[in-house]
Amino acid sequence: MTLSGAGVDLISLARAKRFLKSSGSRVKRLLAGSETRLVRSLTPLMFARLFSAKEAYLKATHDPTLDLSDIEVKILPRGRFRVKSLRLAGRHFLEAEGCFFHASSHVGALVILWKP
């Protein structure tokens, strides 16, 4: 496999909390189908993790046509996650792995995208 891209994103927990409080139903538009079941139980930390993972993935793919709802994040143990596009890019789903990091009152995500 060869490295195809890398992306990093950082979001403040205060911003995530404000967004959740003020956005209501708009939050659903940012989530992939399997993630929408989490809407009622989303904490600012969980939302910040999902959002930063999706943004980092967008940066790694360099695909301006992707929407956040096209990106599915699966949280794994030990601060890791797997992320993929639900839309075909060429003939393959682009899947990547990443990890979360916490700095003071911020949450960040790092994504590494590999080509098969």
NUMIMI-139704 format. One record per residue: chain; residue number from 1; x, y, z of N, C-alpha, C, O in turn. Coordinates in Angstrom, 1 decimal. Layout:
# residues N
<chaine = A, num = NUM, nX = X, nY = Y, nZ = Z, caX = X, caY = Y, caZ = Z, cX = X, cY = Y, cZ = Z, oX = X, oY = Y, oZ = Z> .
...
# end
This chain:
# residues 116
<chaine = A, num = 1, nX = 0.8, nY = -1.2, nZ = 0.0, caX = 0.0, caY = 0.0, caZ = 0.0, cX = 0.9, cY = 1.2, cZ = 0.0, oX = 2.0, oY = 1.2, oZ = 0.5> .
<chaine = A, num = 2, nX = 0.4, nY = 2.3, nZ = -0.6, caX = 1.1, caY = 3.5, caZ = -0.6, cX = 0.3, cY = 4.6, cZ = 0.0, oX = -1.0, oY = 4.6, oZ = 0.0> .
<chaine = A, num = 3, nX = 1.0, nY = 5.6, nZ = 0.6, caX = 0.3, caY = 6.7, caZ = 1.3, cX = -0.4, cY = 7.6, cZ = 0.2, oX = 0.2, oY = 8.0, oZ = -0.7> .
<chaine = A, num = 4, nX = -1.7, nY = 7.8, nZ = 0.5, caX = -2.4, caY = 8.6, caZ = -0.5, cX = -2.7, cY = 10.0, cZ = 0.1, oX = -2.9, oY = 11.0, oZ = -0.7> .
<chaine = A, num = 5, nX = -2.8, nY = 10.2, nZ = 1.4, caX = -3.1, caY = 11.5, caZ = 2.0, cX = -3.1, cY = 11.4, cZ = 3.5, oX = -3.2, oY = 10.4, oZ = 4.1> .
<chaine = A, num = 6, nX = -3.0, nY = 12.6, nZ = 4.1, caX = -3.1, caY = 12.7, caZ = 5.5, cX = -3.9, cY = 14.0, cZ = 5.8, oX = -3.8, oY = 15.0, oZ = 5.1> .
<chaine = A, num = 7, nX = -4.6, nY = 14.0, nZ = 6.9, caX = -5.4, caY = 15.1, caZ = 7.3, cX = -5.5, cY = 15.3, cZ = 8.8, oX = -5.5, oY = 14.3, oZ = 9.5> .
<chaine = A, num = 8, nX = -5.6, nY = 16.5, nZ = 9.2, caX = -5.6, caY = 16.8, caZ = 10.7, cX = -6.7, cY = 17.9, cZ = 10.9, oX = -6.9, oY = 18.8, oZ = 10.0> .
<chaine = A, num = 9, nX = -7.5, nY = 17.7, nZ = 11.9, caX = -8.5, caY = 18.7, caZ = 12.3, cX = -8.5, cY = 18.9, cZ = 13.8, oX = -8.2, oY = 18.0, oZ = 14.5> .
<chaine = A, num = 10, nX = -8.9, nY = 20.1, nZ = 14.2, caX = -9.0, caY = 20.4, caZ = 15.6, cX = -10.3, cY = 21.2, cZ = 15.9, oX = -10.6, oY = 22.1, oZ = 15.1> .
<chaine = A, num = 11, nX = -11.0, nY = 20.9, nZ = 16.9, caX = -12.2, caY = 21.6, caZ = 17.3, cX = -12.3, cY = 21.9, cZ = 18.8, oX = -11.9, oY = 21.0, oZ = 19.5> .
<chaine = A, num = 12, nX = -12.8, nY = 23.0, nZ = 19.2, caX = -12.9, caY = 23.3, caZ = 20.6, cX = -14.1, cY = 22.6, cZ = 21.1, oX = -15.2, oY = 22.6, oZ = 20.5> .
<chaine = A, num = 13, nX = -14.1, nY = 22.1, nZ = 22.4, caX = -15.2, caY = 21.5, caZ = 23.0, cX = -16.3, cY = 22.6, cZ = 23.2, oX = -17.5, oY = 22.2, oZ = 23.1> .
<chaine = A, num = 14, nX = -16.0, nY = 23.8, nZ = 23.5, caX = -17.0, caY = 24.9, caZ = 23.7, cX = -17.7, cY = 25.1, cZ = 22.4, oX = -18.9, oY = 25.3, oZ = 22.4> .
<chaine = A, num = 15, nX = -17.0, nY = 25.1, nZ = 21.3, caX = -17.7, caY = 25.3, caZ = 20.0, cX = -18.6, cY = 24.1, cZ = 19.7, oX = -19.7, oY = 24.3, oZ = 19.2> .
<chaine = A, num = 16, nX = -18.2, nY = 22.9, nZ = 20.0, caX = -19.0, caY = 21.7, caZ = 19.8, cX = -20.3, cY = 21.8, cZ = 20.6, oX = -21.4, oY = 21.5, oZ = 20.2> .
<chaine = A, num = 17, nX = -20.1, nY = 22.2, nZ = 21.8, caX = -21.3, caY = 22.4, caZ = 22.8, cX = -22.3, cY = 23.4, cZ = 22.2, oX = -23.5, oY = 23.2, oZ = 22.3> .
<chaine = A, num = 18, nX = -21.7, nY = 24.6, nZ = 21.8, caX = -22.6, caY = 25.6, caZ = 21.3, cX = -23.4, cY = 25.1, cZ = 20.0, oX = -24.6, oY = 25.4, oZ = 19.9> .
<chaine = A, num = 19, nX = -22.7, nY = 24.4, nZ = 19.2, caX = -23.3, caY = 23.9, caZ = 17.9, cX = -24.4, cY = 22.9, cZ = 18.3, oX = -25.5, oY = 23.0, oZ = 17.7> .
<chaine = A, num = 20, nX = -24.2, nY = 22.0, nZ = 19.2, caX = -25.2, caY = 21.0, caZ = 19.6, cX = -26.4, cY = 21.7, cZ = 20.2, oX = -27.5, oY = 21.3, oZ = 19.9> .
<chaine = A, num = 21, nX = -26.1, nY = 22.7, nZ = 21.0, caX = -27.2, caY = 23.5, caZ = 21.7, cX = -28.1, cY = 24.3, cZ = 20.7, oX = -29.3, oY = 24.3, oZ = 20.8> .
<chaine = A, num = 22, nX = -27.4, nY = 24.9, nZ = 19.7, caX = -28.2, caY = 25.8, caZ = 18.9, cX = -28.6, cY = 25.2, cZ = 17.5, oX = -29.5, oY = 25.8, oZ = 16.8> .
<chaine = A, num = 23, nX = -28.1, nY = 24.1, nZ = 17.2, caX = -28.4, caY = 23.6, caZ = 15.8, cX = -29.5, cY = 22.5, cZ = 15.7, oX = -30.0, oY = 22.3, oZ = 14.7> .
<chaine = A, num = 24, nX = -29.8, nY = 21.9, nZ = 16.8, caX = -30.9, caY = 20.9, caZ = 16.8, cX = -30.9, cY = 19.9, cZ = 15.7, oX = -30.0, oY = 19.1, oZ = 15.6> .
<chaine = A, num = 25, nX = -31.9, nY = 20.0, nZ = 14.8, caX = -32.0, caY = 19.1, caZ = 13.7, cX = -30.9, cY = 19.2, cZ = 12.6, oX = -30.7, oY = 18.2, oZ = 11.9> .
<chaine = A, num = 26, nX = -30.2, nY = 20.3, nZ = 12.6, caX = -29.1, caY = 20.4, caZ = 11.6, cX = -28.0, cY = 19.4, cZ = 11.9, oX = -27.2, oY = 19.1, oZ = 10.9> .
<chaine = A, num = 27, nX = -27.9, nY = 19.0, nZ = 13.1, caX = -26.8, caY = 18.0, caZ = 13.4, cX = -27.0, cY = 16.7, cZ = 12.6, oX = -26.0, oY = 16.2, oZ = 12.1> .
<chaine = A, num = 28, nX = -28.2, nY = 16.3, nZ = 12.4, caX = -28.4, caY = 15.1, caZ = 11.6, cX = -27.9, cY = 15.2, cZ = 10.2, oX = -27.5, oY = 14.2, oZ = 9.6> .
<chaine = A, num = 29, nX = -27.9, nY = 16.4, nZ = 9.6, caX = -27.4, caY = 16.5, caZ = 8.2, cX = -25.9, cY = 16.3, cZ = 8.1, oX = -25.3, oY = 16.1, oZ = 7.0> .
<chaine = A, num = 30, nX = -25.2, nY = 16.3, nZ = 9.3, caX = -23.7, caY = 16.1, caZ = 9.2, cX = -23.3, cY = 14.6, cZ = 9.5, oX = -22.2, oY = 14.3, oZ = 9.3> .
<chaine = A, num = 31, nX = -24.3, nY = 13.8, nZ = 9.8, caX = -24.1, caY = 12.4, caZ = 10.2, cX = -24.4, cY = 11.5, cZ = 9.0, oX = -25.4, oY = 11.7, oZ = 8.3> .
<chaine = A, num = 32, nX = -23.7, nY = 10.4, nZ = 8.9, caX = -24.0, caY = 9.3, caZ = 8.0, cX = -25.1, cY = 8.5, cZ = 8.5, oX = -25.4, oY = 8.6, oZ = 9.7> .
<chaine = A, num = 33, nX = -25.8, nY = 7.7, nZ = 7.7, caX = -26.9, caY = 6.9, caZ = 8.1, cX = -26.8, cY = 6.2, cZ = 9.4, oX = -27.6, oY = 6.2, oZ = 10.3> .
<chaine = A, num = 34, nX = -25.7, nY = 5.4, nZ = 9.5, caX = -25.5, caY = 4.6, caZ = 10.7, cX = -25.2, cY = 5.5, cZ = 12.0, oX = -25.4, oY = 5.0, oZ = 13.1> .
<chaine = A, num = 35, nX = -24.8, nY = 6.7, nZ = 11.8, caX = -24.5, caY = 7.6, caZ = 12.9, cX = -25.7, cY = 8.3, cZ = 13.5, oX = -25.7, oY = 8.8, oZ = 14.6> .
<chaine = A, num = 36, nX = -26.7, nY = 8.4, nZ = 12.7, caX = -27.9, caY = 9.2, caZ = 13.1, cX = -28.6, cY = 8.6, cZ = 14.4, oX = -29.3, oY = 9.3, oZ = 15.1> .
<chaine = A, num = 37, nX = -28.4, nY = 7.3, nZ = 14.6, caX = -28.9, caY = 6.8, caZ = 15.9, cX = -28.3, cY = 7.4, cZ = 17.1, oX = -28.9, oY = 7.2, oZ = 18.2> .
<chaine = A, num = 38, nX = -27.2, nY = 8.0, nZ = 17.0, caX = -26.5, caY = 8.7, caZ = 18.1, cX = -27.0, cY = 10.0, cZ = 18.4, oX = -26.6, oY = 10.6, oZ = 19.5> .
<chaine = A, num = 39, nX = -27.8, nY = 10.6, nZ = 17.6, caX = -28.2, caY = 12.0, caZ = 17.7, cX = -28.7, cY = 12.4, cZ = 19.1, oX = -28.2, oY = 13.4, oZ = 19.7> .
<chaine = A, num = 40, nX = -29.6, nY = 11.7, nZ = 19.7, caX = -30.1, caY = 12.0, caZ = 21.0, cX = -29.1, cY = 11.9, cZ = 22.1, oX = -29.2, oY = 12.6, oZ = 23.2> .
<chaine = A, num = 41, nX = -28.1, nY = 11.0, nZ = 22.0, caX = -27.1, caY = 10.8, caZ = 23.0, cX = -25.8, cY = 11.5, cZ = 22.8, oX = -24.8, oY = 11.3, oZ = 23.5> .
<chaine = A, num = 42, nX = -25.7, nY = 12.4, nZ = 21.8, caX = -24.4, caY = 13.0, caZ = 21.4, cX = -24.0, cY = 14.0, cZ = 22.5, oX = -24.7, oY = 14.9, oZ = 22.9> .
<chaine = A, num = 43, nX = -22.8, nY = 13.8, nZ = 23.1, caX = -22.2, caY = 14.7, caZ = 24.0, cX = -21.3, cY = 15.7, cZ = 23.2, oX = -21.0, oY = 15.3, oZ = 22.0> .
<chaine = A, num = 44, nX = -20.9, nY = 16.8, nZ = 23.7, caX = -20.0, caY = 17.6, caZ = 23.0, cX = -18.7, cY = 16.9, cZ = 22.6, oX = -18.2, oY = 17.1, oZ = 21.5> .
<chaine = A, num = 45, nX = -18.2, nY = 16.0, nZ = 23.5, caX = -17.0, caY = 15.3, caZ = 23.2, cX = -17.2, cY = 14.4, cZ = 22.1, oX = -16.4, oY = 14.3, oZ = 21.2> .
<chaine = A, num = 46, nX = -18.3, nY = 13.6, nZ = 22.0, caX = -18.6, caY = 12.7, caZ = 21.0, cX = -18.8, cY = 13.4, cZ = 19.6, oX = -18.2, oY = 13.0, oZ = 18.6> .
<chaine = A, num = 47, nX = -19.5, nY = 14.5, nZ = 19.7, caX = -19.7, caY = 15.3, caZ = 18.5, cX = -18.4, cY = 15.8, cZ = 18.0, oX = -18.1, oY = 15.8, oZ = 16.8> .
<chaine = A, num = 48, nX = -17.6, nY = 16.4, nZ = 18.8, caX = -16.2, caY = 16.9, caZ = 18.4, cX = -15.4, cY = 15.8, cZ = 17.8, oX = -14.7, oY = 16.1, oZ = 16.8> .
<chaine = A, num = 49, nX = -15.4, nY = 14.6, nZ = 18.4, caX = -14.7, caY = 13.5, caZ = 17.8, cX = -15.2, cY = 13.2, cZ = 16.4, oX = -14.4, oY = 13.1, oZ = 15.4> .
<chaine = A, num = 50, nX = -16.5, nY = 13.0, nZ = 16.2, caX = -17.0, caY = 12.7, caZ = 14.9, cX = -16.7, cY = 13.8, cZ = 13.9, oX = -16.3, oY = 13.5, oZ = 12.8> .
<chaine = A, num = 51, nX = -17.0, nY = 15.0, nZ = 14.3, caX = -16.7, caY = 16.1, caZ = 13.4, cX = -15.3, cY = 16.3, cZ = 13.0, oX = -15.0, oY = 16.4, oZ = 11.8> .
<chaine = A, num = 52, nX = -14.4, nY = 16.2, nZ = 13.9, caX = -12.9, caY = 16.3, caZ = 13.6, cX = -12.4, cY = 15.1, cZ = 12.7, oX = -11.6, oY = 15.3, oZ = 11.9> .
<chaine = A, num = 53, nX = -13.0, nY = 13.9, nZ = 13.0, caX = -12.6, caY = 12.8, caZ = 12.1, cX = -13.0, cY = 13.0, cZ = 10.7, oX = -12.3, oY = 12.7, oZ = 9.8> .
<chaine = A, num = 54, nX = -14.3, nY = 13.5, nZ = 10.5, caX = -14.8, caY = 13.7, caZ = 9.2, cX = -14.0, cY = 14.8, cZ = 8.5, oX = -13.7, oY = 14.7, oZ = 7.3> .
<chaine = A, num = 55, nX = -13.7, nY = 15.9, nZ = 9.2, caX = -13.0, caY = 17.0, caZ = 8.6, cX = -11.6, cY = 16.6, cZ = 8.2, oX = -11.0, oY = 16.9, oZ = 7.1> .
<chaine = A, num = 56, nX = -10.9, nY = 15.8, nZ = 9.1, caX = -9.6, caY = 15.3, caZ = 8.8, cX = -9.6, cY = 14.4, cZ = 7.6, oX = -8.7, oY = 14.4, oZ = 6.7> .
<chaine = A, num = 57, nX = -10.6, nY = 13.6, nZ = 7.4, caX = -10.8, caY = 12.7, caZ = 6.3, cX = -11.0, cY = 13.5, cZ = 5.0, oX = -10.3, oY = 13.2, oZ = 4.0> .
<chaine = A, num = 58, nX = -11.8, nY = 14.5, nZ = 5.1, caX = -12.0, caY = 15.4, caZ = 3.9, cX = -10.6, cY = 16.0, cZ = 3.4, oX = -10.3, oY = 16.0, oZ = 2.2> .
<chaine = A, num = 59, nX = -9.8, nY = 16.4, nZ = 4.4, caX = -8.5, caY = 17.0, caZ = 4.1, cX = -7.6, cY = 16.0, cZ = 3.5, oX = -6.8, oY = 16.3, oZ = 2.6> .
<chaine = A, num = 60, nX = -7.7, nY = 14.7, nZ = 3.9, caX = -6.8, caY = 13.7, caZ = 3.4, cX = -7.2, cY = 13.2, cZ = 2.0, oX = -6.3, oY = 12.9, oZ = 1.2> .
<chaine = A, num = 61, nX = -8.5, nY = 13.3, nZ = 1.7, caX = -8.9, caY = 12.8, caZ = 0.4, cX = -8.8, cY = 13.9, cZ = -0.7, oX = -8.7, oY = 13.5, oZ = -1.9> .
<chaine = A, num = 62, nX = -8.8, nY = 15.1, nZ = -0.3, caX = -8.8, caY = 16.3, caZ = -1.3, cX = -10.0, cY = 16.2, cZ = -2.2, oX = -9.9, oY = 16.6, oZ = -3.4> .
<chaine = A, num = 63, nX = -11.1, nY = 15.7, nZ = -1.7, caX = -12.3, caY = 15.5, caZ = -2.5, cX = -13.3, cY = 16.6, cZ = -2.1, oX = -14.0, oY = 16.4, oZ = -1.1> .
<chaine = A, num = 64, nX = -13.4, nY = 17.7, nZ = -2.9, caX = -14.4, caY = 18.8, caZ = -2.5, cX = -15.8, cY = 18.4, cZ = -2.7, oX = -16.7, oY = 19.1, oZ = -2.3> .
<chaine = A, num = 65, nX = -16.1, nY = 17.3, nZ = -3.4, caX = -17.5, caY = 16.9, caZ = -3.7, cX = -18.1, cY = 16.1, cZ = -2.5, oX = -19.3, oY = 15.9, oZ = -2.5> .
<chaine = A, num = 66, nX = -17.3, nY = 15.6, nZ = -1.6, caX = -17.8, caY = 14.9, caZ = -0.4, cX = -18.5, cY = 15.8, cZ = 0.5, oX = -18.1, oY = 16.9, oZ = 0.8> .
<chaine = A, num = 67, nX = -19.6, nY = 15.3, nZ = 1.1, caX = -20.3, caY = 16.0, caZ = 2.1, cX = -20.1, cY = 15.3, cZ = 3.4, oX = -19.8, oY = 14.1, oZ = 3.4> .
<chaine = A, num = 68, nX = -20.2, nY = 15.9, nZ = 4.6, caX = -19.9, caY = 15.3, caZ = 5.9, cX = -20.8, cY = 14.0, cZ = 6.1, oX = -20.4, oY = 13.1, oZ = 6.7> .
<chaine = A, num = 69, nX = -22.1, nY = 14.1, nZ = 5.5, caX = -23.0, caY = 13.0, caZ = 5.7, cX = -22.6, cY = 11.8, cZ = 4.8, oX = -23.1, oY = 10.7, oZ = 4.9> .
<chaine = A, num = 70, nX = -21.6, nY = 12.0, nZ = 3.9, caX = -21.1, caY = 10.9, caZ = 3.0, cX = -20.0, cY = 10.1, cZ = 3.7, oX = -19.5, oY = 9.1, oZ = 3.2> .
<chaine = A, num = 71, nX = -19.6, nY = 10.6, nZ = 4.9, caX = -18.4, caY = 10.0, caZ = 5.6, cX = -18.9, cY = 9.3, cZ = 6.9, oX = -19.6, oY = 9.9, oZ = 7.7> .
<chaine = A, num = 72, nX = -18.5, nY = 8.1, nZ = 7.0, caX = -18.9, caY = 7.3, caZ = 8.2, cX = -17.7, cY = 7.1, cZ = 9.1, oX = -16.7, oY = 6.6, oZ = 8.6> .
<chaine = A, num = 73, nX = -17.9, nY = 7.3, nZ = 10.4, caX = -16.8, caY = 7.2, caZ = 11.3, cX = -17.2, cY = 6.0, cZ = 12.3, oX = -18.3, oY = 6.0, oZ = 12.8> .
<chaine = A, num = 74, nX = -16.3, nY = 5.1, nZ = 12.5, caX = -16.5, caY = 4.0, caZ = 13.4, cX = -15.4, cY = 4.2, cZ = 14.5, oX = -14.2, oY = 4.1, oZ = 14.3> .
<chaine = A, num = 75, nX = -15.9, nY = 4.4, nZ = 15.7, caX = -15.0, caY = 4.6, caZ = 16.9, cX = -14.5, cY = 3.2, cZ = 17.3, oX = -15.2, oY = 2.3, oZ = 17.5> .
<chaine = A, num = 76, nX = -13.2, nY = 3.2, nZ = 17.5, caX = -12.5, caY = 2.0, caZ = 17.9, cX = -11.9, cY = 2.2, cZ = 19.3, oX = -11.8, oY = 3.3, oZ = 19.8> .
<chaine = A, num = 77, nX = -11.5, nY = 1.1, nZ = 20.0, caX = -10.8, caY = 1.3, caZ = 21.3, cX = -9.5, cY = 2.1, cZ = 21.2, oX = -8.9, oY = 2.2, oZ = 20.2> .
<chaine = A, num = 78, nX = -9.1, nY = 2.6, nZ = 22.4, caX = -7.8, caY = 3.3, caZ = 22.6, cX = -7.7, cY = 4.5, cZ = 21.7, oX = -6.6, oY = 4.8, oZ = 21.2> .
<chaine = A, num = 79, nX = -8.8, nY = 5.3, nZ = 21.6, caX = -8.6, caY = 6.6, caZ = 20.9, cX = -8.4, cY = 6.5, cZ = 19.4, oX = -8.0, oY = 7.4, oZ = 18.7> .
<chaine = A, num = 80, nX = -8.8, nY = 5.3, nZ = 18.8, caX = -8.6, caY = 5.2, caZ = 17.3, cX = -10.0, cY = 5.2, cZ = 16.7, oX = -11.0, oY = 5.0, oZ = 17.3> .
<chaine = A, num = 81, nX = -10.0, nY = 5.3, nZ = 15.3, caX = -11.2, caY = 5.2, caZ = 14.6, cX = -10.9, cY = 4.8, cZ = 13.2, oX = -9.8, oY = 4.9, oZ = 12.7> .
<chaine = A, num = 82, nX = -11.9, nY = 4.3, nZ = 12.5, caX = -11.9, caY = 3.9, caZ = 11.1, cX = -12.9, cY = 4.8, cZ = 10.4, oX = -14.0, oY = 5.0, oZ = 11.0> .
<chaine = A, num = 83, nX = -12.6, nY = 5.3, nZ = 9.2, caX = -13.5, caY = 6.2, caZ = 8.5, cX = -13.5, cY = 5.9, cZ = 7.1, oX = -12.5, oY = 5.5, oZ = 6.5> .
<chaine = A, num = 84, nX = -14.7, nY = 6.0, nZ = 6.4, caX = -14.8, caY = 5.7, caZ = 5.0, cX = -15.8, cY = 6.6, cZ = 4.4, oX = -16.7, oY = 7.1, oZ = 5.0> .
<chaine = A, num = 85, nX = -15.7, nY = 6.7, nZ = 3.1, caX = -16.7, caY = 7.4, caZ = 2.3, cX = -17.7, cY = 6.4, cZ = 1.9, oX = -17.4, oY = 5.3, oZ = 1.5> .
<chaine = A, num = 86, nX = -19.0, nY = 6.8, nZ = 2.0, caX = -20.1, caY = 6.0, caZ = 1.6, cX = -20.4, cY = 6.1, cZ = 0.1, oX = -21.2, oY = 5.3, oZ = -0.4> .
<chaine = A, num = 87, nX = -19.7, nY = 7.0, nZ = -0.5, caX = -19.9, caY = 7.1, caZ = -2.0, cX = -18.6, cY = 6.5, cZ = -2.6, oX = -17.5, oY = 6.6, oZ = -2.1> .
<chaine = A, num = 88, nX = -18.8, nY = 6.0, nZ = -3.8, caX = -17.7, caY = 5.4, caZ = -4.5, cX = -16.8, cY = 6.5, cZ = -5.0, oX = -17.3, oY = 7.5, oZ = -5.6> .
<chaine = A, num = 89, nX = -15.5, nY = 6.3, nZ = -4.9, caX = -14.5, caY = 7.2, caZ = -5.4, cX = -13.8, cY = 6.4, cZ = -6.5, oX = -12.9, oY = 5.6, oZ = -6.1> .
<chaine = A, num = 90, nX = -14.1, nY = 6.6, nZ = -7.7, caX = -13.5, caY = 5.7, caZ = -8.7, cX = -14.3, cY = 4.4, cZ = -8.6, oX = -15.5, oY = 4.3, oZ = -8.7> .
<chaine = A, num = 91, nX = -13.6, nY = 3.3, nZ = -8.3, caX = -14.2, caY = 2.0, caZ = -8.2, cX = -14.1, cY = 1.5, cZ = -6.7, oX = -14.6, oY = 0.3, oZ = -6.5> .
<chaine = A, num = 92, nX = -13.5, nY = 2.2, nZ = -5.8, caX = -13.3, caY = 1.7, caZ = -4.5, cX = -13.8, cY = 2.7, cZ = -3.5, oX = -13.8, oY = 3.9, oZ = -3.6> .
<chaine = A, num = 93, nX = -14.3, nY = 2.2, nZ = -2.4, caX = -14.6, caY = 3.0, caZ = -1.2, cX = -13.3, cY = 3.4, cZ = -0.6, oX = -12.4, oY = 2.5, oZ = -0.5> .
<chaine = A, num = 94, nX = -13.1, nY = 4.6, nZ = -0.3, caX = -11.8, caY = 5.0, caZ = 0.3, cX = -12.0, cY = 4.9, cZ = 1.8, oX = -12.8, oY = 5.6, oZ = 2.5> .
<chaine = A, num = 95, nX = -11.2, nY = 4.0, nZ = 2.4, caX = -11.2, caY = 3.8, caZ = 3.8, cX = -9.9, cY = 4.2, cZ = 4.4, oX = -8.8, oY = 4.0, oZ = 3.8> .
<chaine = A, num = 96, nX = -10.0, nY = 4.8, nZ = 5.6, caX = -8.8, caY = 5.3, caZ = 6.3, cX = -8.8, cY = 5.0, cZ = 7.8, oX = -9.9, oY = 4.6, oZ = 8.3> .
<chaine = A, num = 97, nX = -7.7, nY = 5.1, nZ = 8.4, caX = -7.6, caY = 4.9, caZ = 9.9, cX = -7.1, cY = 6.2, cZ = 10.5, oX = -6.5, oY = 7.0, oZ = 9.8> .
<chaine = A, num = 98, nX = -7.4, nY = 6.4, nZ = 11.8, caX = -7.0, caY = 7.6, caZ = 12.4, cX = -7.0, cY = 7.4, cZ = 13.9, oX = -7.3, oY = 6.4, oZ = 14.5> .
<chaine = A, num = 99, nX = -6.5, nY = 8.5, nZ = 14.6, caX = -6.5, caY = 8.5, caZ = 16.0, cX = -7.0, cY = 9.9, cZ = 16.5, oX = -6.8, oY = 10.9, oZ = 15.8> .
<chaine = A, num = 100, nX = -7.5, nY = 10.0, nZ = 17.7, caX = -7.9, caY = 11.2, caZ = 18.3, cX = -6.8, cY = 11.7, cZ = 19.2, oX = -6.1, oY = 10.9, oZ = 19.8> .
<chaine = A, num = 101, nX = -6.8, nY = 13.0, nZ = 19.4, caX = -5.9, caY = 13.6, caZ = 20.4, cX = -6.6, cY = 14.7, cZ = 21.1, oX = -7.5, oY = 15.3, oZ = 20.6> .
<chaine = A, num = 102, nX = -6.3, nY = 14.9, nZ = 22.4, caX = -6.9, caY = 15.9, caZ = 23.2, cX = -5.8, cY = 16.9, cZ = 23.7, oX = -4.8, oY = 16.5, oZ = 24.1> .
<chaine = A, num = 103, nX = -6.1, nY = 18.2, nZ = 23.5, caX = -5.2, caY = 19.2, caZ = 24.0, cX = -6.0, cY = 20.3, cZ = 24.7, oX = -6.8, oY = 21.0, oZ = 24.0> .
<chaine = A, num = 104, nX = -5.9, nY = 20.4, nZ = 26.0, caX = -6.6, caY = 21.3, caZ = 26.8, cX = -8.1, cY = 21.2, cZ = 26.5, oX = -8.7, oY = 20.1, oZ = 26.9> .
<chaine = A, num = 105, nX = -8.7, nY = 22.2, nZ = 26.0, caX = -10.2, caY = 22.1, caZ = 25.8, cX = -10.5, cY = 21.8, cZ = 24.3, oX = -11.6, oY = 22.3, oZ = 23.8> .
<chaine = A, num = 106, nX = -9.6, nY = 21.2, nZ = 23.6, caX = -9.8, caY = 20.9, caZ = 22.2, cX = -9.7, cY = 19.4, cZ = 21.9, oX = -9.1, oY = 18.6, oZ = 22.7> .
<chaine = A, num = 107, nX = -10.4, nY = 18.9, nZ = 20.9, caX = -10.3, caY = 17.6, caZ = 20.4, cX = -9.8, cY = 17.6, cZ = 19.0, oX = -10.2, oY = 18.5, oZ = 18.2> .
<chaine = A, num = 108, nX = -8.9, nY = 16.7, nZ = 18.6, caX = -8.4, caY = 16.7, caZ = 17.2, cX = -8.4, cY = 15.3, cZ = 16.7, oX = -8.5, oY = 14.3, oZ = 17.5> .
<chaine = A, num = 109, nX = -8.3, nY = 15.2, nZ = 15.4, caX = -8.2, caY = 13.9, caZ = 14.7, cX = -7.1, cY = 13.9, cZ = 13.7, oX = -6.9, oY = 14.9, oZ = 13.0> .
<chaine = A, num = 110, nX = -6.4, nY = 12.8, nZ = 13.5, caX = -5.4, caY = 12.6, caZ = 12.5, cX = -5.9, cY = 11.4, cZ = 11.6, oX = -6.1, oY = 10.4, oZ = 12.2> .
<chaine = A, num = 111, nX = -5.9, nY = 11.6, nZ = 10.3, caX = -6.3, caY = 10.5, caZ = 9.4, cX = -5.2, cY = 10.3, cZ = 8.4, oX = -4.5, oY = 11.2, oZ = 7.9> .
<chaine = A, num = 112, nX = -4.9, nY = 9.0, nZ = 8.2, caX = -3.9, caY = 8.5, caZ = 7.3, cX = -4.7, cY = 7.7, cZ = 6.2, oX = -5.4, oY = 6.7, oZ = 6.6> .
<chaine = A, num = 113, nX = -4.6, nY = 8.1, nZ = 4.9, caX = -5.3, caY = 7.4, caZ = 3.9, cX = -4.3, cY = 6.6, cZ = 3.0, oX = -3.3, oY = 7.2, oZ = 2.5> .
<chaine = A, num = 114, nX = -4.6, nY = 5.3, nZ = 2.8, caX = -3.7, caY = 4.5, caZ = 2.1, cX = -4.4, cY = 4.0, cZ = 0.8, oX = -5.6, oY = 3.8, oZ = 0.8> .
<chaine = A, num = 115, nX = -3.6, nY = 3.9, nZ = -0.3, caX = -4.1, caY = 3.4, caZ = -1.6, cX = -3.8, cY = 1.9, cZ = -1.6, oX = -2.7, oY = 1.5, oZ = -1.2> .
<chaine = A, num = 116, nX = -4.7, nY = 1.0, nZ = -2.0, caX = -4.4, caY = -0.4, caZ = -2.1, cX = -3.4, cY = -0.7, cZ = -3.1, oX = -3.1, oY = -1.9, oZ = -3.3> .
# end
